[in-house]
Amino acid sequence: MPVGGVRWPLAFALAVGAHLAVAGFVALKPHAPPPVAPPVPPAALLLDLAPPAPPPPPPPPPPKPMAQAPAPKPPPVIERAVAKLPPPPPRPAPRTEPVAEMPRQPVATPAPALTETAPAPQASAPAGPPPDALAAFQGRLMAHLGKHKRYPMSARQRRQQGTAWVRLTLDRNGRVLSRQLERSCGVEALDREAEELLDRAQPLPPIPPELGQDQMELVLPVEFSLR
């Protein structure tokens, strides 16, 4: 058998033996134990304990009975000895002598006097002015006052309106003898202008002869309107 043919099987046998030896060594080598994890400490349990309730306060002591003041004793009644006097002796009744009554004489009554009374004459009521003439005169007065009437600036700016009534007395020539505010319209400036209007508008229209009056007293309206 040639030399080259012997070496090849021998080398193969040595290689197989070496691998087996290594495999046996590895198999026989002790295995290291796996690492053990450290024990986990238990989670801390937190408890919120409330403080103990305070003990209830002791019940208040019962109120002491009020000492009642002793009732005042009534003062002793002192009885006074009263000496009883004897009753006075009865007085003798005065003696009355009978009085003779004089006979009454009849008194003659006088006869009633007859008086004749004449009937009083009936006073005739004065005839009033004709209504048509009075209405016409009042219309002339109102037209005359309207020409002299002024609207106060303060009332105009505030849009104030109203009707003031004035009472006036005038003579036959139209002269105002007296005047006064009869009824207010609620605005002081308008009331004042209504009174001053009678002074400013003098003389007023004279009293017409058909009315037959020397003086007249009238109540007239003074209207203030922005319409």
C-alpha positions as CSV (number, residue, x, y, z in Angstrom):
1,M,0.0,0.0,0.0
2,P,1.5,3.4,-0.9
3,V,2.6,5.9,1.8
4,G,0.3,8.6,0.6
5,G,-2.7,6.3,1.0
6,V,-1.9,5.6,4.7
7,R,-1.5,9.2,5.8
8,W,-4.8,10.4,4.7
9,P,-6.9,8.1,6.8
10,L,-4.7,8.7,9.8
11,A,-5.0,12.4,9.5
12,F,-8.8,12.1,9.3
13,A,-8.8,9.9,12.4
14,L,-6.8,12.3,14.3
15,A,-9.0,15.2,13.3
16,V,-12.1,13.3,14.4
17,G,-10.5,12.4,17.7
18,A,-9.6,16.0,18.4
19,H,-13.1,17.2,17.7
20,L,-14.5,14.5,20.0
21,A,-12.1,15.5,22.7
22,V,-13.1,19.1,22.5
23,A,-16.8,18.2,22.5
24,G,-16.4,16.0,25.5
25,F,-14.5,18.7,27.4
26,V,-17.2,21.2,26.6
27,A,-19.9,18.7,27.7
28,L,-18.1,17.9,31.0
29,K,-17.5,21.6,31.9
30,P,-19.9,22.7,34.7
31,H,-22.5,25.2,33.7
32,A,-22.6,28.6,35.6
33,P,-26.0,29.1,37.3
34,P,-28.2,31.9,35.8
35,P,-28.0,35.3,37.5
36,V,-30.7,35.7,40.2
37,A,-32.5,39.1,40.2
38,P,-32.3,40.9,43.5
39,P,-35.6,40.7,45.5
40,V,-37.9,43.7,44.9
41,P,-38.8,45.4,48.2
42,P,-42.6,45.5,48.8
43,A,-44.3,48.8,48.0
44,A,-44.6,51.1,51.0
45,L,-48.3,51.4,52.1
46,L,-49.1,55.0,53.1
47,L,-52.1,55.3,55.3
48,D,-53.5,58.8,56.2
49,L,-54.7,58.2,59.7
50,A,-57.0,61.0,60.9
51,P,-56.2,62.3,64.4
52,P,-58.5,60.8,67.1
53,A,-61.6,62.8,67.7
54,P,-61.4,64.9,70.9
55,P,-63.5,63.6,73.8
56,P,-66.9,65.4,74.1
57,P,-67.0,68.2,76.6
58,P,-68.5,67.4,80.0
59,P,-72.2,68.5,80.3
60,P,-72.6,71.9,82.0
61,P,-73.5,71.7,85.7
62,P,-77.2,72.2,86.4
63,P,-78.0,75.8,87.4
64,K,-78.1,76.5,91.0
65,P,-81.5,77.4,92.3
66,M,-81.9,81.1,92.9
67,A,-82.2,82.0,96.5
68,Q,-85.6,83.6,97.0
69,A,-85.5,86.7,99.0
70,P,-87.8,86.4,102.0
71,A,-91.1,88.3,101.5
72,P,-91.2,91.5,103.6
73,K,-93.4,91.1,106.6
74,P,-96.3,93.6,106.8
75,P,-95.8,96.2,109.5
76,P,-97.8,95.4,112.6
77,V,-101.2,97.2,112.8
78,I,-101.4,99.4,115.8
79,E,-104.9,99.7,117.0
80,R,-105.7,103.0,118.6
81,A,-108.2,103.2,121.2
82,V,-110.9,105.7,120.2
83,A,-113.0,107.1,123.0
84,K,-116.6,107.1,122.1
85,L,-118.4,110.4,122.9
86,P,-122.0,110.3,123.9
87,P,-124.4,111.5,121.2
88,P,-125.5,115.2,121.6
89,P,-129.0,115.7,123.0
90,P,-131.7,116.4,120.3
91,R,-132.5,120.0,119.7
92,P,-136.1,121.1,120.3
93,A,-138.0,121.7,117.1
94,P,-138.8,125.4,116.6
95,R,-142.5,126.2,117.0
96,T,-144.1,127.6,113.8
97,E,-147.2,129.7,114.1
98,P,-149.8,129.4,111.3
99,V,-149.8,132.3,108.8
100,A,-153.0,133.4,107.4
101,E,-153.0,133.4,103.6
102,M,-154.3,136.4,101.9
103,P,-156.8,135.7,99.1
104,R,-155.3,136.2,95.7
105,Q,-157.0,138.8,93.5
106,P,-157.4,137.9,89.8
107,V,-155.1,139.8,87.5
108,A,-156.7,141.2,84.4
109,T,-154.8,140.2,81.3
110,P,-154.6,143.0,78.7
111,A,-156.1,142.3,75.3
112,P,-153.6,141.7,72.6
113,A,-152.9,144.7,70.4
114,L,-153.7,144.2,66.8
115,T,-151.0,145.5,64.5
116,E,-151.1,145.5,60.8
117,T,-147.8,144.8,59.0
118,A,-147.5,145.9,55.5
119,P,-145.9,143.3,53.2
120,A,-142.2,144.1,52.4
121,P,-141.6,145.0,48.9
122,Q,-139.8,142.3,46.9
123,A,-136.4,143.3,45.7
124,S,-136.1,142.8,42.0
125,A,-133.0,140.9,40.9
126,P,-130.7,143.0,38.8
127,A,-130.8,142.0,35.2
128,G,-127.6,140.3,34.1
129,P,-125.6,141.4,31.1
130,P,-126.7,140.0,27.8
131,P,-124.9,136.7,27.2
132,D,-124.0,137.6,23.6
133,A,-122.5,140.9,24.6
134,L,-120.5,139.3,27.4
135,A,-119.1,136.6,25.1
136,A,-118.2,139.1,22.5
137,F,-116.4,141.2,25.1
138,Q,-114.4,138.2,26.5
139,G,-113.4,137.4,22.9
140,R,-112.0,140.9,22.4
141,L,-110.1,140.6,25.7
142,M,-108.5,137.2,24.7
143,A,-107.5,138.6,21.3
144,H,-105.9,141.7,22.9
145,L,-104.0,139.5,25.5
146,G,-102.8,137.2,22.7
147,K,-101.0,140.1,21.0
148,H,-99.0,140.9,24.1
149,K,-98.3,137.3,25.3
150,R,-94.7,136.1,25.4
151,Y,-93.4,132.6,25.7
152,P,-90.7,132.4,28.4
153,M,-87.4,131.2,26.9
154,S,-86.7,128.7,29.7
155,A,-90.1,127.0,29.2
156,R,-89.6,127.0,25.4
157,Q,-86.2,125.3,25.7
158,R,-87.7,122.6,28.0
159,R,-90.8,122.2,25.9
160,Q,-93.0,123.1,28.8
161,Q,-96.7,123.9,28.1
162,G,-99.8,124.6,30.1
163,T,-102.8,126.9,30.7
164,A,-102.8,129.3,33.7
165,W,-106.0,130.9,34.9
166,V,-105.9,134.5,36.1
167,R,-108.6,136.5,38.0
168,L,-108.8,140.3,37.2
169,T,-110.9,143.2,38.0
170,L,-111.1,146.1,35.5
171,D,-113.0,149.4,35.3
172,R,-115.1,150.7,32.5
173,N,-112.0,152.1,30.8
174,G,-110.1,148.8,30.7
175,R,-107.7,149.6,33.5
176,V,-106.8,146.6,35.6
177,L,-107.6,147.3,39.2
178,S,-106.4,143.9,40.6
179,R,-105.2,140.6,39.3
180,Q,-104.1,137.3,40.8
181,L,-103.3,133.7,39.8
182,E,-106.4,131.7,40.1
183,R,-105.1,128.3,39.0
184,S,-101.5,127.3,38.3
185,C,-100.5,125.4,35.2
186,G,-97.7,123.6,37.0
187,V,-94.8,125.6,35.5
188,E,-93.6,128.6,37.5
189,A,-92.3,130.5,34.5
190,L,-95.6,130.3,32.7
191,D,-97.6,131.3,35.8
192,R,-95.5,134.4,36.2
193,E,-95.9,135.3,32.6
194,A,-99.7,135.0,32.8
195,E,-99.7,137.6,35.6
196,E,-97.3,139.9,34.0
197,L,-99.2,139.8,30.8
198,L,-102.2,141.6,32.4
199,D,-99.8,144.5,33.4
200,R,-98.1,144.7,30.1
201,A,-101.3,144.6,28.0
202,Q,-102.9,147.6,29.7
203,P,-105.2,149.3,28.9
204,L,-107.5,146.4,28.1
205,P,-110.6,146.9,25.9
206,P,-113.2,149.1,27.8
207,I,-116.4,147.6,29.1
208,P,-119.1,148.0,26.5
209,P,-122.0,150.2,27.5
210,E,-124.6,147.5,26.8
211,L,-123.2,145.5,29.7
212,G,-124.1,148.3,32.1
213,Q,-121.1,147.7,34.4
214,D,-118.7,150.1,35.9
215,Q,-116.4,147.3,37.1
216,M,-116.1,143.7,36.1
217,E,-114.4,140.7,37.6
218,L,-113.4,138.0,35.1
219,V,-111.4,134.7,35.2
220,L,-109.5,134.2,31.9
221,P,-107.3,131.4,30.7
222,V,-103.8,132.1,29.4
223,E,-102.7,129.2,27.2
224,F,-99.0,128.4,26.4
225,S,-98.7,125.9,23.6
226,L,-95.8,125.0,21.3
227,R,-98.0,123.4,18.6
